[in-house]
């Protein structure tokens, strides 16, 4: 980026890192709201229609901030990404596995959000199977975050990453435990 001050050039990298972290927090809240909606652990205090709307809205924001994360990599010259690098795995020399996990994560996010928009036109089972990819997606994001960025290894970022990873694991644990209970209760009620 000839003629552009290093500070302006690094702003794109900063925007990319910031939008990635916002997207990561958003997907955690999206999953949390989905778990609250599915498990109804707050029954009596929750409003399912509101939870569903917020869950959908957070999912849409996650896609937007993920797209901002990717788009702000284009003008940045720290790594020199192009469109192919953003959408096709293993096409860049910079940490190919870590970056490819980000690409895979983006396409998984698009599949989850896209099928959610078409939910009424799909079988419930197909939609649910695709939607359950949210949990492995979160794991992919954790690994991508721990291995791809320039902040990797700093105390603050490591703490941030571990806090989000543990919170995500707790949310998944709530879903796993309450989901099994809910499924068992449905089977018992169906047998009556």
N, CA, C and O atoms as a DFTB+ gen file, in Angstrom:
768 C
 N C O
     1  1       0.843      -1.167       0.000
     2  2       0.000       0.000       0.000
     3  2       0.893       1.237       0.000
     4  3       1.032       1.907       1.023
     5  1       1.495       1.536      -1.144
     6  2       2.432       2.644      -1.295
     7  2       1.739       3.967      -1.027
     8  3       0.601       4.182      -1.444
     9  1       2.443       4.858      -0.321
    10  2       1.913       6.183      -0.074
    11  2       0.934       6.266       1.086
    12  3       0.441       7.350       1.395
    13  1       0.647       5.161       1.723
    14  2      -0.282       5.161       2.855
    15  2       0.539       4.979       4.120
    16  3       1.415       4.117       4.185
    17  1       0.253       5.790       5.115
    18  2       1.034       5.696       6.348
    19  2       0.821       4.332       6.998
    20  3      -0.251       3.739       6.877
    21  1       1.853       3.838       7.690
    22  2       1.720       2.534       8.362
    23  2       0.567       2.504       9.352
    24  3      -0.057       1.462       9.551
    25  1       0.282       3.648       9.976
    26  2      -0.810       3.679      10.946
    27  2      -2.152       3.432      10.273
    28  3      -2.974       2.676      10.792
    29  1      -2.385       4.060       9.122
    30  2      -3.640       3.838       8.404
    31  2      -3.708       2.403       7.914
    32  3      -4.761       1.767       7.972
    33  1      -2.582       1.896       7.431
    34  2      -2.546       0.515       6.959
    35  2      -2.892      -0.450       8.083
    36  3      -3.622      -1.418       7.870
    37  1      -2.372      -0.190       9.285
    38  2      -2.647      -1.104      10.397
    39  2      -4.078      -0.971      10.908
    40  3      -4.574      -1.864      11.594
    41  1      -4.748       0.134      10.581
    42  2      -6.142       0.280      10.999
    43  2      -7.010      -0.840      10.433
    44  3      -7.901      -1.339      11.120
    45  1      -6.758      -1.236       9.191
    46  2      -7.538      -2.324       8.590
    47  2      -7.355      -3.609       9.383
    48  3      -8.313      -4.346       9.614
    49  1      -6.131      -3.873       9.797
    50  2      -5.849      -5.066      10.599
    51  2      -6.576      -4.960      11.937
    52  3      -7.152      -5.935      12.418
    53  1      -6.544      -3.772      12.532
    54  2      -7.244      -3.560      13.804
    55  2      -8.752      -3.736      13.642
    56  3      -9.399      -4.354      14.487
    57  1      -9.312      -3.193      12.559
    58  2     -10.744      -3.370      12.286
    59  2     -11.084      -4.844      12.122
    60  3     -12.111      -5.314      12.611
    61  1     -10.221      -5.558      11.436
    62  2     -10.469      -6.981      11.209
    63  2     -10.463      -7.748      12.527
    64  3     -11.340      -8.574      12.776
    65  1      -9.475      -7.472      13.365
    66  2      -9.394      -8.155      14.664
    67  2     -10.591      -7.797      15.533
    68  3     -11.188      -8.669      16.164
    69  1     -10.941      -6.520      15.565
    70  2     -12.066      -6.088      16.402
    71  2     -13.377      -6.710      15.934
    72  3     -14.160      -7.199      16.749
    73  1     -13.618      -6.692      14.627
    74  2     -14.880      -7.259      14.119
    75  2     -14.929      -8.769      14.328
    76  3     -16.003      -9.331      14.543
    77  1     -13.775      -9.425      14.266
    78  2     -13.736     -10.868      14.540
    79  2     -14.134     -11.146      15.986
    80  3     -14.900     -12.070      16.257
    81  1     -13.614     -10.348      16.907
    82  2     -13.951     -10.549      18.317
    83  2     -15.421     -10.248      18.591
    84  3     -16.062     -10.942      19.381
    85  1     -15.953      -9.220      17.943
    86  2     -17.386      -8.922      18.093
    87  2     -18.215     -10.087      17.542
    88  3     -19.187     -10.509      18.167
    89  1     -17.827     -10.605      16.370
    90  2     -18.551     -11.743      15.778
    91  2     -18.506     -12.946      16.708
    92  3     -19.492     -13.672      16.838
    93  1     -17.373     -13.158      17.350
    94  2     -17.224     -14.295      18.253
    95  2     -18.145     -14.157      19.464
    96  3     -18.803     -15.121      19.854
    97  1     -18.194     -12.983      20.051
    98  2     -19.103     -12.753      21.180
    99  2     -20.555     -12.909      20.719
   100  3     -21.380     -13.486      21.428
   101  1     -20.857     -12.392      19.528
   102  2     -22.223     -12.506      18.998
   103  2     -22.634     -13.958      18.789
   104  3     -23.763     -14.332      19.104
   105  1     -21.726     -14.784      18.257
   106  2     -22.122     -16.179      18.032
   107  2     -22.315     -16.901      19.359
   108  3     -23.170     -17.779      19.470
   109  1     -21.526     -16.536      20.364
   110  2     -21.728     -17.128      21.686
   111  2     -23.121     -16.776      22.211
   112  3     -23.833     -17.643      22.719
   113  1     -23.507     -15.511      22.087
   114  2     -24.843     -15.106      22.539
   115  2     -25.942     -15.718      21.670
   116  3     -27.021     -16.041      22.167
   117  1     -25.670     -15.876      20.389
   118  2     -26.650     -16.524      19.507
   119  2     -26.904     -17.954      19.969
   120  3     -28.051     -18.394      20.060
   121  1     -25.824     -18.672      20.259
   122  2     -25.956     -20.056      20.734
   123  2     -26.643     -20.075      22.098
   124  3     -27.523     -20.902      22.336
   125  1     -26.252     -19.176      22.987
   126  2     -26.885     -19.106      24.309
   127  2     -28.389     -18.882      24.179
   128  3     -29.175     -19.567      24.832
   129  1     -28.791     -17.935      23.347
   130  2     -30.227     -17.674      23.175
   131  2     -30.931     -18.881      22.563
   132  3     -32.073     -19.176      22.915
   133  1     -30.260     -19.577      21.653
   134  2     -30.837     -20.797      21.091
   135  2     -31.034     -21.863      22.154
   136  3     -32.050     -22.558      22.171
   137  1     -30.051     -21.986      23.046
   138  2     -30.162     -22.961      24.141
   139  2     -31.296     -22.560      25.086
   140  3     -32.078     -23.410      25.510
   141  1     -31.387     -21.282      25.415
   142  2     -32.480     -20.829      26.285
   143  2     -33.837     -21.094      25.647
   144  3     -34.792     -21.464      26.331
   145  1     -33.918     -20.904      24.349
   146  2     -35.169     -21.137      23.628
   147  2     -35.511     -22.622      23.583
   148  3     -36.652     -23.009      23.834
   149  1     -34.527     -23.444      23.265
   150  2     -34.754     -24.882      23.104
   151  2     -35.044     -25.581      24.426
   152  3     -35.953     -26.405      24.518
   153  1     -34.259     -25.242      25.448
   154  2     -34.372     -25.967      26.715
   155  2     -35.438     -25.392      27.635
   156  3     -35.957     -26.084      28.511
   157  1     -35.756     -24.131      27.429
   158  2     -36.721     -23.424      28.289
   159  2     -36.311     -23.496      29.762
   160  3     -37.165     -23.615      30.640
   161  1     -34.999     -23.424      30.032
   162  2     -34.530     -23.461      31.415
   163  2     -35.000     -22.246      32.215
   164  3     -34.970     -22.266      33.446
   165  1     -35.429     -21.206      31.535
   166  2     -35.956     -20.022      32.215
   167  2     -37.476     -19.969      32.158
   168  3     -38.076     -18.902      32.288
   169  1     -38.093     -21.131      31.963
   170  2     -39.552     -21.203      31.850
   171  2     -40.203     -20.394      32.976
   172  3     -39.822     -20.487      34.143
   173  1     -41.171     -19.619      32.591
   174  2     -41.847     -18.754      33.551
   175  2     -41.305     -17.333      33.511
   176  3     -42.036     -16.375      33.763
   177  1     -40.014     -17.199      33.191
   178  2     -39.413     -15.866      33.089
   179  2     -39.133     -15.492      31.639
   180  3     -38.890     -14.325      31.333
   181  1     -39.166     -16.471      30.753
   182  2     -38.811     -16.195      29.356
   183  2     -40.048     -15.951      28.502
   184  3     -41.177     -16.239      28.899
   185  1     -39.800     -15.425      27.346
   186  2     -40.854     -15.253      26.347
   187  2     -40.313     -15.863      25.061
   188  3     -39.470     -15.251      24.407
   189  1     -40.778     -17.059      24.677
   190  2     -40.203     -17.769      23.534
   191  2     -40.161     -16.961      22.238
   192  3     -39.174     -17.036      21.506
   193  1     -41.197     -16.199      21.940
   194  2     -41.193     -15.418      20.691
   195  2     -40.066     -14.386      20.716
   196  3     -39.395     -14.172      19.707
   197  1     -39.860     -13.752      21.861
   198  2     -38.787     -12.774      21.999
   199  2     -37.430     -13.461      21.886
   200  3     -36.539     -12.961      21.198
   201  1     -37.263     -14.603      22.557
   202  2     -36.006     -15.350      22.470
   203  2     -35.701     -15.734      21.027
   204  3     -34.565     -15.603      20.573
   205  1     -36.711     -16.206      20.310
   206  2     -36.521     -16.625      18.913
   207  2     -36.127     -15.438      18.036
   208  3     -35.217     -15.543      17.213
   209  1     -36.809     -14.316      18.213
   210  2     -36.481     -13.121      17.427
   211  2     -35.065     -12.629      17.728
   212  3     -34.313     -12.288      16.815
   213  1     -34.710     -12.593      19.005
   214  2     -33.368     -12.146      19.373
   215  2     -32.315     -13.127      18.865
   216  3     -31.254     -12.716      18.396
   217  1     -32.608     -14.416      18.960
   218  2     -31.708     -15.456      18.448
   219  2     -31.459     -15.241      16.951
   220  3     -30.316     -15.300      16.499
   221  1     -32.503     -14.997      16.199
   222  2     -32.371     -14.760      14.754
   223  2     -31.602     -13.474      14.471
   224  3     -30.749     -13.437      13.584
   225  1     -31.901     -12.439      15.214
   226  2     -31.234     -11.154      15.023
   227  2     -29.745     -11.269      15.327
   228  3     -28.915     -10.760      14.573
   229  1     -29.404     -11.936      16.430
   230  2     -27.993     -12.128      16.778
   231  2     -27.275     -12.955      15.718
   232  3     -26.121     -12.677      15.391
   233  1     -27.950     -13.974      15.177
   234  2     -27.353     -14.771      14.103
   235  2     -27.052     -13.933      12.875
   236  3     -25.993     -14.079      12.263
   237  1     -27.974     -13.058      12.513
   238  2     -27.749     -12.160      11.379
   239  2     -26.594     -11.204      11.631
   240  3     -25.777     -10.962      10.743
   241  1     -26.524     -10.656      12.850
   242  2     -25.406      -9.777      13.203
   243  2     -24.077     -10.525      13.165
   244  3     -23.054      -9.961      12.776
   245  1     -24.092     -11.789      13.568
   246  2     -22.869     -12.591      13.524
   247  2     -22.359     -12.706      12.098
   248  3     -21.161     -12.559      11.853
   249  1     -23.253     -12.969      11.158
   250  2     -22.854     -13.042       9.747
   251  2     -22.297     -11.695       9.298
   252  3     -21.274     -11.645       8.616
   253  1     -22.960     -10.608       9.673
   254  2     -22.500      -9.264       9.273
   255  2     -21.099      -8.971       9.802
   256  3     -20.239      -8.514       9.049
   257  1     -20.861      -9.227      11.082
   258  2     -19.543      -8.934      11.643
   259  2     -18.480      -9.899      11.125
   260  3     -17.310      -9.528      11.027
   261  1     -18.864     -11.119      10.796
   262  2     -17.914     -12.039      10.157
   263  2     -17.534     -11.522       8.775
   264  3     -16.371     -11.592       8.379
   265  1     -18.514     -11.004       8.046
   266  2     -18.244     -10.434       6.719
   267  2     -17.358      -9.190       6.833
   268  3     -16.472      -8.984       6.004
   269  1     -17.592      -8.365       7.853
   270  2     -16.733      -7.198       8.074
   271  2     -15.311      -7.659       8.383
   272  3     -14.346      -7.099       7.862
   273  1     -15.184      -8.674       9.226
   274  2     -13.870      -9.244       9.552
   275  2     -13.135      -9.637       8.275
   276  3     -11.957      -9.323       8.106
   277  1     -13.825     -10.313       7.396
   278  2     -13.196     -10.771       6.156
   279  2     -12.930      -9.604       5.200
   280  3     -11.856      -9.524       4.603
   281  1     -13.891      -8.713       5.057
   282  2     -13.748      -7.594       4.112
   283  2     -12.606      -6.662       4.500
   284  3     -11.922      -6.122       3.630
   285  1     -12.396      -6.470       5.798
   286  2     -11.323      -5.569       6.224
   287  2      -9.946      -6.199       6.080
   288  3      -8.934      -5.518       6.245
   289  1      -9.894      -7.486       5.776
   290  2      -8.602      -8.109       5.464
   291  2      -8.131      -7.748       4.057
   292  3      -6.932      -7.778       3.778
   293  1      -9.056      -7.411       3.179
   294  2      -8.694      -7.119       1.782
   295  2      -7.796      -5.890       1.632
   296  3      -6.758      -5.993       0.978
   297  1      -8.144      -4.722       2.209
   298  2      -7.264      -3.561       2.030
   299  2      -6.010      -3.611       2.904
   300  3      -5.058      -2.870       2.659
   301  1      -6.002      -4.473       3.915
   302  2      -4.840      -4.585       4.781
   303  2      -3.709      -5.280       4.032
   304  3      -3.946      -6.234       3.291
   305  1      -2.503      -4.812       4.219
   306  2      -1.360      -5.397       3.509
   307  2      -0.437      -6.183       4.439
   308  3       0.659      -6.574       4.039
   309  1      -0.873      -6.414       5.666
   310  2      -0.078      -7.204       6.605
   311  2       0.099      -8.621       6.074
   312  3       1.188      -9.189       6.160
   313  1      -0.964      -9.187       5.528
   314  2      -0.918     -10.540       4.972
   315  2      -1.197     -10.548       3.481
   316  3      -0.737     -11.445       2.775
   317  1      -1.926      -9.587       2.996
   318  2      -2.241      -9.462       1.572
   319  2      -3.199     -10.554       1.087
   320  3      -2.869     -11.338       0.197
   321  1      -4.386     -10.587       1.688
   322  2      -5.441     -11.512       1.274
   323  2      -6.117     -11.010       0.007
   324  3      -6.163      -9.807      -0.250
   325  1      -6.641     -11.942      -0.783
   326  2      -7.528     -11.584      -1.888
   327  2      -8.838     -12.352      -1.694
   328  3      -8.970     -13.123      -0.744
   329  1      -9.796     -12.146      -2.580
   330  2     -11.111     -12.784      -2.429
   331  2     -11.020     -14.301      -2.376
   332  3     -11.728     -14.940      -1.598
   333  1     -10.163     -14.875      -3.189
   334  2     -10.023     -16.339      -3.186
   335  2      -9.551     -16.813      -1.823
   336  3     -10.058     -17.809      -1.306
   337  1      -8.580     -16.110      -1.228
   338  2      -8.083     -16.493       0.098
   339  2      -9.175     -16.446       1.160
   340  3      -9.149     -17.216       2.120
   341  1     -10.132     -15.542       0.984
   342  2     -11.195     -15.390       1.979
   343  2     -12.252     -16.482       1.894
   344  3     -12.902     -16.800       2.889
   345  1     -12.422     -17.053       0.713
   346  2     -13.531     -17.991       0.515
   347  2     -13.116     -19.421       0.188
   348  3     -13.955     -20.322       0.197
   349  1     -11.837     -19.643      -0.101
   350  2     -11.362     -20.982      -0.459
   351  2     -10.248     -21.376       0.510
   352  3      -9.244     -20.671       0.616
   353  1     -10.413     -22.492       1.216
   354  2      -9.390     -22.912       2.181
   355  2      -8.052     -23.240       1.509
   356  3      -7.999     -23.611       0.336
   357  1      -6.992     -23.094       2.273
   358  2      -5.624     -23.464       1.882
   359  2      -5.135     -22.747       0.622
   360  3      -4.419     -23.337      -0.186
   361  1      -5.516     -21.484       0.450
   362  2      -5.056     -20.724      -0.714
   363  2      -4.129     -19.582      -0.314
   364  3      -3.767     -18.765      -1.161
   365  1      -3.736     -19.505       0.953
   366  2      -2.836     -18.457       1.412
   367  2      -1.717     -19.090       2.216
   368  3      -1.922     -20.108       2.878
   369  1      -0.542     -18.496       2.162
   370  2       0.617     -19.046       2.867
   371  2       0.652     -18.686       4.349
   372  3       1.398     -19.301       5.111
   373  1      -0.128     -17.718       4.764
   374  2      -0.122     -17.293       6.160
   375  2      -0.945     -18.273       6.994
   376  3      -2.167     -18.334       6.855
   377  1      -0.290     -19.029       7.846
   378  2      -0.955     -19.968       8.755
   379  2      -2.110     -20.686       8.054
   380  3      -3.268     -20.501       8.428
   381  1      -1.807     -21.502       7.043
   382  2      -2.867     -22.067       6.189
   383  2      -3.947     -22.847       6.936
   384  3      -5.126     -22.716       6.607
   385  1      -3.583     -23.646       7.918
   386  2      -4.608     -24.411       8.642
   387  2      -5.491     -23.477       9.469
   388  3      -6.716     -23.593       9.449
   389  1      -4.870     -22.563      10.186
   390  2      -5.631     -21.639      11.035
   391  2      -6.586     -20.782      10.208
   392  3      -7.749     -20.617      10.574
   393  1      -6.096     -20.239       9.097
   394  2      -6.940     -19.399       8.242
   395  2      -8.023     -20.245       7.578
   396  3      -9.161     -19.796       7.438
   397  1      -7.681     -21.453       7.172
   398  2      -8.668     -22.333       6.531
   399  2      -9.783     -22.712       7.494
   400  3     -10.927     -22.891       7.076
   401  1      -9.465     -22.837       8.772
   402  2     -10.522     -23.077       9.759
   403  2     -11.482     -21.889       9.805
   404  3     -12.689     -22.072       9.965
   405  1     -10.955     -20.686       9.665
   406  2     -11.815     -19.507       9.594
   407  2     -12.718     -19.539       8.375
   408  3     -13.897     -19.196       8.459
   409  1     -12.160     -19.953       7.234
   410  2     -12.959     -20.067       6.002
   411  2     -14.048     -21.120       6.191
   412  3     -15.209     -20.885       5.857
   413  1     -13.672     -22.279       6.727
   414  2     -14.647     -23.342       6.993
   415  2     -15.717     -22.847       7.968
   416  3     -16.904     -23.123       7.793
   417  1     -15.289     -22.120       8.987
   418  2     -16.240     -21.564       9.945
   419  2     -17.221     -20.613       9.289
   420  3     -18.413     -20.640       9.596
   421  1     -16.728     -19.768       8.381
   422  2     -17.620     -18.833       7.693
   423  2     -18.659     -19.584       6.872
   424  3     -19.844     -19.257       6.929
   425  1     -18.229     -20.589       6.105
   426  2     -19.184     -21.334       5.273
   427  2     -20.182     -22.111       6.136
   428  3     -21.346     -22.255       5.762
   429  1     -19.733     -22.607       7.280
   430  2     -20.646     -23.293       8.202
   431  2     -21.673     -22.298       8.749
   432  3     -22.860     -22.608       8.838
   433  1     -21.208     -21.111       9.109
   434  2     -22.108     -20.064       9.589
   435  2     -23.135     -19.689       8.526
   436  3     -24.316     -19.525       8.831
   437  1     -22.692     -19.554       7.291
   438  2     -23.609     -19.221       6.188
   439  2     -24.650     -20.328       6.012
   440  3     -25.827     -20.045       5.790
   441  1     -24.217     -21.591       6.112
   442  2     -25.160     -22.713       5.978
   443  2     -26.193     -22.687       7.102
   444  3     -27.384     -22.884       6.861
   445  1     -25.741     -22.445       8.316
   446  2     -26.657     -22.411       9.461
   447  2     -27.649     -21.262       9.315
   448  3     -28.857     -21.450       9.461
   449  1     -27.132     -20.080       9.029
   450  2     -28.009     -18.913       8.923
   451  2     -28.907     -19.012       7.689
   452  3     -30.088     -18.671       7.751
   453  1     -28.352     -19.474       6.579
   454  2     -29.141     -19.601       5.348
   455  2     -30.290     -20.577       5.492
   456  3     -31.411     -20.295       5.067
   457  1     -30.012     -21.733       6.095
   458  2     -31.087     -22.711       6.275
   459  2     -32.098     -22.237       7.314
   460  3     -33.265     -22.624       7.265
   461  1     -31.660     -21.407       8.245
   462  2     -32.611     -20.851       9.211
   463  2     -33.595     -19.918       8.522
   464  3     -34.771     -19.866       8.882
   465  1     -33.109     -19.185       7.535
   466  2     -34.006     -18.307       6.777
   467  2     -34.990     -19.108       5.927
   468  3     -36.076     -18.629       5.600
   469  1     -34.595     -20.343       5.570
   470  2     -35.455     -21.207       4.744
   471  2     -36.110     -22.312       5.566
   472  3     -36.615     -23.283       5.003
   473  1     -36.106     -22.178       6.874
   474  2     -36.564     -23.234       7.770
   475  2     -37.956     -23.763       7.430
   476  3     -38.191     -24.969       7.502
   477  1     -38.861     -22.895       7.070
   478  2     -40.236     -23.322       6.796
   479  2     -40.349     -24.105       5.496
   480  3     -41.366     -24.753       5.249
   481  1     -39.315     -24.051       4.665
   482  2     -39.336     -24.767       3.388
   483  2     -38.533     -26.065       3.451
   484  3     -38.369     -26.742       2.436
   485  1     -38.035     -26.414       4.631
   486  2     -37.209     -27.612       4.806
   487  2     -37.886     -28.559       5.787
   488  3     -38.793     -28.180       6.527
   489  1     -37.418     -29.798       5.768
   490  2     -37.890     -30.714       6.806
   491  2     -37.262     -30.279       8.128
   492  3     -36.131     -29.795       8.158
   493  1     -37.984     -30.450       9.187
   494  2     -37.500     -30.061      10.522
   495  2     -36.214     -30.805      10.859
   496  3     -35.298     -30.239      11.455
   497  1     -36.152     -32.089      10.469
   498  2     -34.976     -32.905      10.770
   499  2     -33.734     -32.387      10.036
   500  3     -32.661     -32.302      10.634
   501  1     -33.862     -32.042       8.761
   502  2     -32.725     -31.521       7.991
   503  2     -32.265     -30.185       8.573
   504  3     -31.069     -29.949       8.740
   505  1     -33.223     -29.320       8.878
   506  2     -32.875     -28.032       9.464
   507  2     -32.145     -28.226      10.792
   508  3     -31.129     -27.579      11.046
   509  1     -32.658     -29.109      11.629
   510  2     -32.067     -29.328      12.957
   511  2     -30.644     -29.861      12.843
   512  3     -29.756     -29.426      13.576
   513  1     -30.424     -30.805      11.925
   514  2     -29.070     -31.356      11.752
   515  2     -28.078     -30.274      11.348
   516  3     -26.960     -30.223      11.859
   517  1     -28.493     -29.419      10.434
   518  2     -27.604     -28.332      10.009
   519  2     -27.417     -27.334      11.149
   520  3     -26.311     -26.844      11.375
   521  1     -28.484     -27.040      11.854
   522  2     -28.424     -26.078      12.955
   523  2     -27.519     -26.571      14.084
   524  3     -26.872     -25.765      14.753
   525  1     -27.468     -27.868      14.297
   526  2     -26.615     -28.431      15.352
   527  2     -25.130     -28.266      15.030
   528  3     -24.281     -28.486      15.893
   529  1     -24.814     -27.881      13.795
   530  2     -23.422     -27.580      13.442
   531  2     -22.918     -26.337      14.175
   532  3     -21.728     -26.027      14.128
   533  1     -23.816     -25.632      14.847
   534  2     -23.417     -24.454      15.625
   535  2     -22.391     -24.819      16.693
   536  3     -21.486     -24.035      16.979
   537  1     -22.526     -25.994      17.279
   538  2     -21.604     -26.396      18.344
   539  2     -20.208     -26.692      17.804
   540  3     -19.236     -26.166      18.347
   541  1     -20.061     -27.520      16.746
   542  2     -18.716     -27.674      16.181
   543  2     -18.179     -26.360      15.615
   544  3     -16.976     -26.106      15.667
   545  1     -19.069     -25.525      15.073
   546  2     -18.639     -24.220      14.563
   547  2     -17.973     -23.423      15.675
   548  3     -16.939     -22.792      15.456
   549  1     -18.554     -23.449      16.851
   550  2     -17.960     -22.703      17.958
   551  2     -16.559     -23.231      18.268
   552  3     -15.644     -22.453      18.539
   553  1     -16.397     -24.544      18.227
   554  2     -15.069     -25.127      18.436
   555  2     -14.082     -24.696      17.357
   556  3     -12.922     -24.407      17.649
   557  1     -14.543     -24.654      16.117
   558  2     -13.698     -24.199      15.007
   559  2     -13.259     -22.756      15.247
   560  3     -12.102     -22.405      15.017
   561  1     -14.183     -21.931      15.709
   562  2     -13.864     -20.526      15.975
   563  2     -12.825     -20.412      17.085
   564  3     -11.909     -19.594      16.996
   565  1     -12.961     -21.221      18.122
   566  2     -11.984     -21.194      19.213
   567  2     -10.594     -21.515      18.670
   568  3      -9.638     -20.791      18.950
   569  1     -10.474     -22.591      17.899
   570  2      -9.165     -22.978      17.358
   571  2      -8.646     -21.908      16.401
   572  3      -7.470     -21.547      16.454
   573  1      -9.514     -21.397      15.525
   574  2      -9.118     -20.326      14.600
   575  2      -8.587     -19.125      15.389
   576  3      -7.552     -18.557      15.039
   577  1      -9.286     -18.748      16.436
   578  2      -8.887     -17.588      17.233
   579  2      -7.578     -17.816      17.976
   580  3      -6.775     -16.894      18.127
   581  1      -7.366     -19.027      18.434
   582  2      -6.138     -19.344      19.171
   583  2      -4.920     -19.486      18.266
   584  3      -3.788     -19.469      18.750
   585  1      -5.133     -19.625      16.960
   586  2      -4.003     -19.922      16.076
   587  2      -3.789     -18.931      14.942
   588  3      -2.709     -18.923      14.351
   589  1      -4.764     -18.098      14.615
   590  2      -4.650     -17.294      13.392
   591  2      -4.196     -15.855      13.605
   592  3      -3.453     -15.330      12.776
   593  1      -4.600     -15.220      14.652
   594  2      -4.403     -13.783      14.768
   595  2      -3.041     -13.358      15.275
   596  3      -2.255     -14.170      15.764
   597  1      -2.781     -12.068      15.148
   598  2      -1.517     -11.505      15.627
   599  2      -1.526     -11.314      17.142
   600  3      -0.475     -11.082      17.738
   601  1      -2.682     -11.407      17.763
   602  2      -2.784     -11.261      19.215
   603  2      -2.515     -12.566      19.955
   604  3      -2.399     -12.580      21.180
   605  1      -2.419     -13.645      19.217
   606  2      -2.224     -14.957      19.832
   607  2      -0.982     -14.920      20.718
   608  3       0.088     -14.485      20.294
   609  1      -1.142     -15.377      21.935
   610  2      -0.020     -15.434      22.859
   611  2       0.035     -14.272      23.836
   612  3       0.735     -14.357      24.845
   613  1      -0.684     -13.190      23.565
   614  2      -0.703     -12.101      24.539
   615  2      -1.615     -12.500      25.694
   616  3      -2.597     -13.217      25.503
   617  1      -1.283     -12.031      26.881
   618  2      -2.059     -12.424      28.060
   619  2      -3.523     -12.014      27.959
   620  3      -4.418     -12.801      28.268
   621  1      -3.759     -10.794      27.529
   622  2      -5.135     -10.301      27.450
   623  2      -5.959     -11.128      26.472
   624  3      -7.083     -11.527      26.777
   625  1      -5.397     -11.380      25.299
   626  2      -6.146     -12.131      24.289
   627  2      -6.326     -13.587      24.706
   628  3      -7.385     -14.172      24.477
   629  1      -5.309     -14.168      25.312
   630  2      -5.435     -15.547      25.784
   631  2      -6.524     -15.643      26.846
   632  3      -7.313     -16.589      26.844
   633  1      -6.572     -14.671      27.751
   634  2      -7.624     -14.652      28.769
   635  2      -9.003     -14.497      28.157
   636  3      -9.945     -15.188      28.545
   637  1      -9.120     -13.589      27.198
   638  2     -10.378     -13.374      26.475
   639  2     -10.810     -14.661      25.782
   640  3     -11.970     -15.066      25.863
   641  1      -9.866     -15.295      25.103
   642  2     -10.155     -16.531      24.375
   643  2     -10.596     -17.640      25.318
   644  3     -11.576     -18.336      25.055
   645  1      -9.876     -17.799      26.405
   646  2     -10.225     -18.866      27.345
   647  2     -11.578     -18.598      28.005
   648  3     -12.351     -19.530      28.226
   649  1     -11.870     -17.340      28.322
   650  2     -13.172     -17.009      28.919
   651  2     -14.304     -17.342      27.950
   652  3     -15.311     -17.927      28.349
   653  1     -14.142     -16.971      26.678
   654  2     -15.183     -17.286      25.693
   655  2     -15.278     -18.786      25.446
   656  3     -16.376     -19.321      25.291
   657  1     -14.139     -19.468      25.408
   658  2     -14.156     -20.918      25.182
   659  2     -14.869     -21.633      26.331
   660  3     -15.688     -22.523      26.099
   661  1     -14.556     -21.244      27.567
   662  2     -15.192     -21.891      28.718
   663  2     -16.684     -21.562      28.795
   664  3     -17.492     -22.425      29.137
   665  1     -17.044     -20.336      28.484
   666  2     -18.460     -19.965      28.477
   667  2     -19.210     -20.764      27.418
   668  3     -20.311     -21.256      27.666
   669  1     -18.608     -20.890      26.236
   670  2     -19.213     -21.700      25.171
   671  2     -19.366     -23.151      25.583
   672  3     -20.382     -23.779      25.286
   673  1     -18.356     -23.690      26.269
   674  2     -18.438     -25.076      26.741
   675  2     -19.550     -25.223      27.779
   676  3     -20.262     -26.227      27.789
   677  1     -19.701     -24.233      28.646
   678  2     -20.772     -24.281      29.651
   679  2     -22.143     -24.244      28.986
   680  3     -23.047     -24.981      29.377
   681  1     -22.297     -23.386      27.980
   682  2     -23.574     -23.301      27.259
   683  2     -23.871     -24.627      26.565
   684  3     -24.999     -25.118      26.617
   685  1     -22.860     -25.208      25.915
   686  2     -23.048     -26.508      25.256
   687  2     -23.382     -27.584      26.285
   688  3     -24.198     -28.467      26.020
   689  1     -22.755     -27.513      27.455
   690  2     -23.056     -28.470      28.514
   691  2     -24.491     -28.360      28.993
   692  3     -25.153     -29.371      29.228
   693  1     -24.971     -27.138      29.136
   694  2     -26.376     -26.930      29.522
   695  2     -27.293     -27.566      28.486
   696  3     -28.265     -28.238      28.828
   697  1     -26.972     -27.346      27.224
   698  2     -27.796     -27.909      26.140
   699  2     -27.760     -29.429      26.163
   700  3     -28.787     -30.087      25.997
   701  1     -26.578     -29.975      26.367
   702  2     -26.428     -31.430      26.378
   703  2     -27.212     -32.046      27.532
   704  3     -27.964     -33.001      27.334
   705  1     -27.042     -31.512      28.716
   706  2     -27.711     -32.070      29.897
   707  2     -29.221     -31.872      29.816
   708  3     -29.977     -32.830      29.980
   709  1     -29.666     -30.655      29.569
   710  2     -31.110     -30.412      29.526
   711  2     -31.737     -31.013      28.279
   712  3     -32.900     -31.417      28.305
   713  1     -30.988     -31.076      27.198
   714  2     -31.505     -31.679      25.964
   715  2     -31.814     -33.148      26.150
   716  3     -32.844     -33.636      25.684
   717  1     -30.930     -33.852      26.825
   718  2     -31.184     -35.277      27.093
   719  2     -32.400     -35.453      27.982
   720  3     -33.208     -36.357      27.765
   721  1     -32.533     -34.595      28.981
   722  2     -33.682     -34.665      29.872
   723  2     -34.972     -34.387      29.100
   724  3     -35.968     -35.091      29.267
   725  1     -34.943     -33.355      28.254
   726  2     -36.129     -32.995      27.467
   727  2     -36.495     -34.123      26.509
   728  3     -37.667     -34.483      26.398
   729  1     -35.495     -34.690      25.808
   730  2     -35.758     -35.787      24.871
   731  2     -36.339     -36.999      25.592
   732  3     -37.267     -37.633      25.091
   733  1     -35.796     -37.325      26.771
   734  2     -36.298     -38.467      27.535
   735  2     -37.737     -38.215      27.970
   736  3     -38.575     -39.114      27.900
   737  1     -38.023     -36.999      28.418
   738  2     -39.375     -36.659      28.854
   739  2     -40.360     -36.743      27.684
   740  3     -41.489     -37.201      27.863
   741  1     -39.946     -36.306      26.484
   742  2     -40.810     -36.401      25.302
   743  2     -41.099     -37.861      24.972
   744  3     -42.231     -38.211      24.640
   745  1     -40.077     -38.715      25.062
   746  2     -40.278     -40.146      24.780
   747  2     -41.233     -40.768      25.793
   748  3     -42.102     -41.563      25.434
   749  1     -41.064     -40.398      27.071
   750  2     -41.948     -40.930      28.109
   751  2     -43.388     -40.485      27.877
   752  3     -44.315     -41.284      28.016
   753  1     -43.578     -39.230      27.528
   754  2     -44.929     -38.711      27.281
   755  2     -45.538     -39.325      26.032
   756  3     -46.753     -39.517      25.973
   757  1     -44.729     -39.635      25.038
   758  2     -45.233     -40.247      23.805
   759  2     -45.711     -41.671      24.067
   760  3     -46.608     -42.158      23.378
   761  1     -45.119     -42.347      25.060
   762  2     -45.494     -43.716      25.376
   763  2     -46.772     -43.818      26.177
   764  3     -47.303     -44.915      26.342
   765  1     -47.273     -42.723      26.672
   766  2     -48.493     -42.747      27.503
   767  2     -49.734     -42.769      26.696
   768  3     -50.832     -42.790      27.252
